[in-house]
Amino acid sequence: MRFPTFLFLLFTIFINSVHAQSSVCEIYDLTVQTGDCTGDSTYNITINFQVANSTNANFEAWANNGVYLGFFPLTSLPLTINNFPYNGGANDVIKVCINDNADCCRTKEFPVPTCITNPPVCEIYDLTVQTGDCTGDSTYNITINFQVDNPTNTHFEAWANNGVYLGNFPLTSLPLVINNFPYNGGANDVIK
């Protein structure tokens, strides 16, 4: 082997080695923006990141302690993930990996939104009850109405007097007529 050929081979191996090292897949600039709460332990997030030398056109995401969130195309970034699960602490974690490449991942810890850690209090106020006609010896109709701030649901439940369950009703049904409200035998009935 001649010396110039030997140097050329060494140089080629060196260049290929440098090129292989510089083409390693890397996720960087992972950002997480928290959004609205969707329940008492879930909320929306929007993630975005950059990737160099991706080995796949898709990525996967996991929440906190390995809760699988799904498989997504890189072209979907920035991506909103609905109902992200709260882990119970002040911070949550997301992990993203290029599909089929466990060596190309990034993890990000981020603060939980205040709607989870300090949710607004649900408050019912301006409750009105109008009595209606008797429907039997111990029942009558009533119409109820109320206002609510920060409801945690789209429905409400109602009970009469000593825990008699009346039902589950949509908030949109207010004002609501309740037929055959049970009389408790005293001067005043109670609705809860």
C-alpha positions as CSV (number, residue, x, y, z in Angstrom):
1,M,0.0,0.0,0.0
2,R,1.4,3.3,-0.9
3,F,1.6,6.1,1.7
4,P,-0.7,8.6,-0.1
5,T,-3.4,5.9,-0.5
6,F,-3.1,5.1,3.2
7,L,-3.5,8.8,4.2
8,F,-6.5,9.0,1.9
9,L,-8.1,6.0,3.6
10,L,-7.5,7.5,7.1
11,F,-8.9,10.8,6.0
12,T,-12.0,9.1,4.6
13,I,-12.6,7.1,7.8
14,F,-12.1,10.3,9.8
15,I,-14.6,12.3,7.7
16,N,-17.2,9.5,7.8
17,S,-16.8,9.2,11.6
18,V,-17.2,13.0,12.0
19,H,-20.2,12.9,9.7
20,A,-21.8,10.0,11.6
21,Q,-21.3,11.8,14.9
22,S,-22.8,15.0,13.5
23,S,-25.9,13.2,12.2
24,V,-27.1,11.9,15.5
25,C,-30.9,12.4,16.0
26,E,-31.6,15.1,18.6
27,I,-34.8,16.7,19.9
28,Y,-34.2,20.2,21.2
29,D,-36.2,23.4,22.2
30,L,-39.1,21.3,23.7
31,T,-41.7,23.7,25.0
32,V,-44.9,23.1,26.9
33,Q,-47.7,25.6,27.2
34,T,-50.5,24.7,29.6
35,G,-54.1,25.4,28.7
36,D,-57.6,25.1,30.2
37,C,-58.5,22.5,32.7
38,T,-60.8,19.8,31.3
39,G,-61.6,18.2,34.7
40,D,-60.3,18.2,38.3
41,S,-57.2,16.2,37.2
42,T,-56.8,16.8,33.5
43,Y,-55.9,19.8,31.4
44,N,-54.8,20.7,27.8
45,I,-51.2,21.3,26.8
46,T,-49.6,22.4,23.6
47,I,-46.1,21.1,22.9
48,N,-43.6,22.0,20.3
49,F,-40.0,21.1,19.6
50,Q,-37.3,20.9,16.9
51,V,-35.5,17.8,15.8
52,A,-32.2,17.4,14.0
53,N,-31.5,14.3,11.9
54,S,-34.8,12.6,12.6
55,T,-34.9,8.9,11.8
56,N,-38.6,8.9,11.4
57,A,-41.5,11.2,10.4
58,N,-43.4,10.5,13.6
59,F,-43.0,10.8,17.3
60,E,-44.6,9.4,20.5
61,A,-45.4,11.1,23.8
62,W,-45.7,10.0,27.4
63,A,-47.0,11.8,30.5
64,N,-45.5,11.7,33.9
65,N,-44.9,8.0,34.9
66,G,-45.1,6.5,31.5
67,V,-48.8,7.2,30.6
68,Y,-48.8,6.8,26.9
69,L,-50.3,9.8,25.1
70,G,-50.1,8.6,21.5
71,F,-48.3,8.5,18.2
72,F,-48.2,11.7,16.1
73,P,-46.6,13.0,12.9
74,L,-43.9,15.6,13.2
75,T,-45.9,17.8,10.9
76,S,-48.6,18.1,13.6
77,L,-46.3,20.3,15.7
78,P,-47.2,22.4,17.5
79,L,-49.6,19.8,18.9
80,T,-52.4,20.3,21.5
81,I,-52.9,17.3,23.7
82,N,-56.3,17.3,25.4
83,N,-56.9,15.8,28.9
84,F,-53.2,15.7,29.9
85,P,-53.2,13.7,33.2
86,Y,-52.2,15.6,36.4
87,N,-49.7,13.6,38.5
88,G,-50.6,15.1,41.9
89,G,-47.6,17.4,42.3
90,A,-46.6,21.0,41.5
91,N,-44.9,19.9,38.2
92,D,-45.8,17.5,35.5
93,V,-43.5,15.8,33.0
94,I,-43.8,15.0,29.3
95,K,-41.4,12.8,27.3
96,V,-41.3,12.8,23.5
97,C,-39.3,10.3,21.4
98,I,-38.9,10.0,17.7
99,N,-40.8,6.8,16.7
100,D,-38.7,3.7,16.8
101,N,-35.6,5.5,18.2
102,A,-35.2,5.2,22.0
103,D,-32.0,7.2,21.7
104,C,-33.7,10.3,20.4
105,C,-35.9,11.5,23.3
106,R,-36.4,14.6,25.3
107,T,-38.1,15.1,28.7
108,K,-39.5,18.3,30.0
109,E,-40.8,19.2,33.5
110,F,-43.2,22.1,33.7
111,P,-45.5,23.7,36.3
112,V,-49.1,22.5,36.6
113,P,-51.7,25.2,35.7
114,T,-53.4,26.9,38.6
115,C,-56.8,25.7,37.5
116,I,-55.6,22.3,38.8
117,T,-53.5,23.3,41.9
118,N,-55.9,26.2,43.0
119,P,-59.2,25.6,41.2
120,P,-61.9,28.3,41.4
121,V,-64.7,27.4,43.9
122,C,-68.0,26.3,42.6
123,E,-70.7,28.6,44.0
124,I,-74.5,28.2,43.7
125,Y,-76.4,31.4,44.6
126,D,-79.7,33.1,44.1
127,L,-81.6,29.9,44.6
128,T,-85.4,30.4,44.2
129,V,-88.2,27.9,44.8
130,Q,-91.7,28.6,43.7
131,T,-94.4,26.2,44.9
132,G,-97.0,25.1,42.5
133,D,-100.2,23.0,42.5
134,C,-100.7,19.9,44.7
135,T,-100.4,16.7,42.8
136,G,-101.5,14.4,45.6
137,D,-102.1,14.2,49.3
138,S,-98.4,14.6,50.1
139,T,-96.8,15.9,46.8
140,Y,-96.8,19.2,44.8
141,N,-95.0,20.8,42.0
142,I,-92.1,23.2,42.4
143,T,-90.0,25.4,40.1
144,I,-86.4,25.9,41.0
145,N,-83.8,28.3,39.6
146,F,-80.3,29.4,40.6
147,Q,-77.1,30.9,39.3
148,V,-73.7,29.1,39.4
149,D,-70.2,30.3,39.1
150,N,-67.4,27.9,38.2
151,P,-69.5,24.7,37.8
152,T,-67.5,21.5,37.8
153,N,-70.1,19.8,35.7
154,T,-72.8,20.5,33.1
155,H,-75.4,18.8,35.3
156,F,-76.6,19.1,38.9
157,E,-78.3,16.7,41.3
158,A,-81.2,17.6,43.7
159,W,-82.5,16.1,46.9
160,A,-85.7,16.7,48.8
161,N,-86.1,17.0,52.6
162,N,-84.3,14.1,54.3
163,G,-82.2,12.9,51.4
164,V,-84.9,11.8,48.9
165,Y,-83.1,11.8,45.5
166,L,-84.9,13.8,42.9
167,G,-82.5,13.3,39.9
168,N,-79.7,14.5,37.8
169,F,-80.5,17.5,35.6
170,P,-78.7,19.6,33.0
171,L,-77.9,23.2,34.1
172,T,-79.4,24.3,30.8
173,S,-82.8,23.0,32.0
174,L,-83.0,25.9,34.6
175,P,-85.6,27.1,35.6
176,L,-86.7,23.5,36.3
177,V,-90.2,22.2,37.2
178,I,-90.0,19.3,39.5
179,N,-93.3,17.4,39.6
180,N,-94.5,15.5,42.7
181,F,-92.1,17.1,45.2
182,P,-92.6,15.2,48.5
183,Y,-94.1,17.1,51.4
184,N,-92.2,16.4,54.7
185,G,-95.2,17.0,57.0
186,G,-93.8,20.2,58.5
187,A,-94.2,23.9,57.9
188,N,-91.2,24.0,55.5
189,D,-89.8,21.6,53.0
190,V,-86.2,21.6,52.0
191,I,-84.4,21.1,48.7
192,K,-80.7,20.6,48.4
